[in-house]
Amino acid sequence: MLKDKVTVVIPCKNESKGLYTCINYLSKQTNIEGTKVIIADVSDETLSINWLHKAKKDFKQLDIKIIKGGYPSKARLEGSKLVETPYILFLDADIFLTKSDIIEKCLQVKKSLVTVPFYTDKPYRWVFRTFDIFQNLSTIMGTPFAVGGFQLWNRKTYWEIGGYKEDELFAEDYSISHLINKKDFKILKIKGTYTSARRFEKKGILWMFRIMIISYFNRNNPEFFKHHHNYWF
């Protein structure tokens, strides 16, 4: 059973029905019964709070715990402090696992950090395929990049490299994943991990690629990740 191997940590703020859909797909993962799901939430909209509690009520096959979160890095950190299983899956609230064996197959890889490719809606699907190229090149150069939307960590390794830092406000997923040894990192080529295109719609594709490149060149500059760079606004 997955409950003995992995705990899922989800940062959340005002995700409304999207969070409910995320949990719905999660609840359909093979052997998921009894698995602890920690939702680190700071929602301040009534509708989102209602959806959050509806998810806890409706998906009894999951052991859902709601705690106070913050920006994604702090939310993930607070959730990770409560994990006792050998593995932690950091999953974003807008990530839908549409195939039921994704978590099981990732756990079979036996690496300290595993991630998967994403797909989204047209006309933005090509963006993630372009990102795949950048991600592979980054790994070859010894700075792995696992998007925070899906990071499966060996808990021991996660804490050995320091875990998420609560004062990081931007690209915190790259800040932590680039510290992993590339030999202990795997991008599992498995289909079925969907996310919306809202980031591209909001910020623009060129902005996203530009800031990704800037993040790479600042990978050894801790102060860079402590500023939001207008990402959240």
C-alpha positions in Angstrom: 0.0 0.0 0.0 1.2 3.5 -0.8 0.3 4.7 2.7 3.4 2.9 4.0 5.7 4.4 1.5 4.6 8.0 0.6 2.9 11.1 2.0 1.5 13.7 -0.3 2.0 17.4 0.5 0.0 20.0 -1.4 0.5 23.8 -1.1 -2.8 25.6 -1.6 -4.3 29.1 -1.8 -7.7 29.8 -3.2 -7.6 26.9 -5.6 -11.4 26.5 -5.4 -12.8 23.5 -7.4 -9.3 22.9 -8.9 -8.1 21.5 -5.6 -11.1 19.2 -5.3 -10.4 17.9 -8.8 -6.7 17.4 -7.9 -7.8 15.3 -4.8 -10.4 13.4 -6.9 -7.7 12.2 -9.3 -5.3 11.5 -6.5 -7.9 9.3 -4.8 -8.0 7.1 -7.9 -4.3 6.2 -7.8 -3.7 2.5 -7.4 -3.4 1.3 -3.8 -3.8 4.9 -2.4 -6.2 3.9 0.4 -5.2 5.4 3.7 -2.4 7.5 2.3 -1.8 10.7 4.2 -2.4 13.9 2.3 -1.2 17.1 3.9 -2.8 20.3 2.5 -0.9 23.4 3.6 -3.5 26.0 3.0 -3.8 29.8 3.3 -7.0 30.3 1.4 -9.0 33.5 2.3 -11.9 33.0 -0.1 -15.0 31.4 1.2 -15.6 29.4 -1.9 -12.1 27.9 -1.9 -12.3 27.1 1.8 -15.7 25.3 1.2 -14.1 23.2 -1.6 -11.2 22.3 0.6 -13.4 21.0 3.4 -15.7 19.2 0.9 -12.6 17.3 -0.4 -11.7 16.3 3.1 -15.3 15.1 3.6 -15.8 13.3 0.3 -12.6 11.4 -0.1 -12.6 9.3 3.0 -10.2 6.8 1.3 -7.4 9.4 1.9 -6.1 10.5 5.3 -6.4 14.3 4.6 -4.9 16.7 7.1 -5.2 20.5 6.7 -2.5 22.7 8.1 -1.5 26.4 7.7 0.7 27.1 4.7 2.0 30.2 3.0 4.0 30.8 -0.1 4.7 27.4 -1.8 8.2 27.0 -0.3 6.9 27.6 3.3 3.8 25.5 2.6 5.9 22.5 1.4 8.3 22.9 4.3 5.6 22.9 6.9 4.0 19.8 5.3 7.3 18.0 5.0 7.9 18.4 8.8 4.9 16.1 9.4 6.0 13.3 7.0 7.1 10.0 8.5 7.0 7.8 5.4 10.2 7.0 3.4 9.0 9.3 0.5 7.4 12.7 0.1 5.3 13.6 -3.0 5.1 17.4 -3.4 2.0 17.9 -5.7 0.5 21.2 -6.7 -3.2 21.8 -6.4 -3.5 22.3 -10.1 -1.9 19.0 -11.1 -4.2 16.2 -12.1 -2.9 12.6 -12.2 -5.1 11.3 -14.9 -3.5 7.8 -15.1 -3.9 5.6 -12.0 -0.4 4.1 -11.8 1.7 7.3 -11.9 2.8 7.3 -8.2 3.4 3.5 -8.1 5.6 3.7 -11.2 7.6 6.6 -9.8 8.2 4.8 -6.5 9.6 1.8 -8.5 12.4 4.0 -9.9 14.2 4.1 -6.5 15.9 7.5 -7.0 16.2 10.3 -4.4 14.2 12.6 -6.7 11.7 11.7 -9.4 9.6 13.9 -11.6 7.4 13.5 -14.7 6.6 15.4 -17.8 3.5 17.6 -17.8 0.9 18.3 -20.5 -1.5 21.1 -20.8 -4.2 22.6 -23.1 -3.7 23.8 -26.6 -2.1 26.0 -27.9 0.4 25.8 -25.1 1.3 22.1 -25.2 4.5 22.7 -27.2 5.8 24.9 -24.3 6.2 21.9 -22.0 7.9 19.9 -24.8 10.4 22.7 -25.2 10.8 22.7 -21.4 11.6 19.0 -21.6 14.7 19.9 -23.8 15.8 22.5 -21.3 15.2 20.1 -18.4 17.3 17.4 -20.0 20.2 19.8 -20.8 20.1 21.1 -17.3 20.4 17.6 -15.9 23.3 16.8 -18.2 25.1 20.0 -16.9 24.6 18.7 -13.3 21.8 21.0 -12.2 18.6 19.0 -12.3 15.3 20.8 -12.5 12.2 19.1 -11.1 9.1 21.3 -11.3 7.5 21.7 -7.9 4.2 20.6 -9.2 5.4 17.0 -9.0 8.5 16.1 -7.0 8.8 12.7 -5.4 11.6 12.8 -2.8 13.3 10.3 -0.8 12.7 11.9 2.6 16.2 11.2 4.0 17.9 12.9 1.0 15.4 15.8 1.1 16.4 16.6 4.6 20.1 16.0 4.0 20.1 18.8 1.4 18.2 21.1 3.7 14.5 20.8 2.6 12.5 23.7 1.3 13.5 27.1 2.6 10.5 29.1 3.9 12.0 32.5 2.9 12.3 31.6 -0.8 9.5 33.3 -2.8 10.4 32.3 -6.3 11.7 29.3 -8.3 12.0 27.4 -5.0 11.5 24.2 -6.9 14.7 24.7 -8.9 16.5 26.1 -5.9 16.2 22.7 -4.1 16.2 20.3 -7.1 19.4 21.6 -8.6 21.2 20.4 -5.4 20.5 16.8 -6.1 23.2 14.6 -7.7 22.2 14.0 -11.3 22.9 10.3 -10.9 20.2 10.2 -8.2 17.6 12.1 -10.3 15.1 10.7 -12.8 12.6 12.2 -15.2 10.2 9.3 -15.6 8.7 9.4 -19.1 5.2 8.5 -18.2 2.0 10.1 -19.6 -0.9 11.4 -17.6 0.2 14.4 -15.6 -2.0 17.4 -16.6 -1.9 21.0 -15.5 -3.7 24.1 -16.7 -2.1 26.7 -18.9 -2.9 29.5 -16.5 0.8 30.4 -15.8 1.5 30.9 -19.5 -1.7 32.9 -20.0 -1.0 35.1 -17.0 2.7 35.9 -17.5 3.4 35.1 -21.1 5.6 32.4 -22.6 8.6 34.7 -23.2 8.5 35.9 -19.6 8.5 32.4 -18.3 11.4 31.2 -20.4 13.4 34.4 -19.7 13.0 34.0 -15.9 13.9 30.3 -16.2 17.2 31.2 -17.8 17.9 33.9 -15.3 17.2 31.4 -12.5 19.8 29.0 -13.9 22.5 31.7 -13.9 21.5 32.6 -10.3 21.4 29.0 -9.1 24.2 29.7 -6.6 22.8 33.0 -5.4 20.5 32.4 -2.5 19.3 36.0 -2.4 17.8 35.7 -5.9 15.2 33.2 -4.7 14.1 35.3 -1.8 12.5 37.9 -4.1 9.2 37.2 -5.9 10.2 38.9 -9.2 6.6 39.9 -9.7 5.6 36.3 -10.3 2.7 36.3 -7.9 1.3 39.6 -9.1 
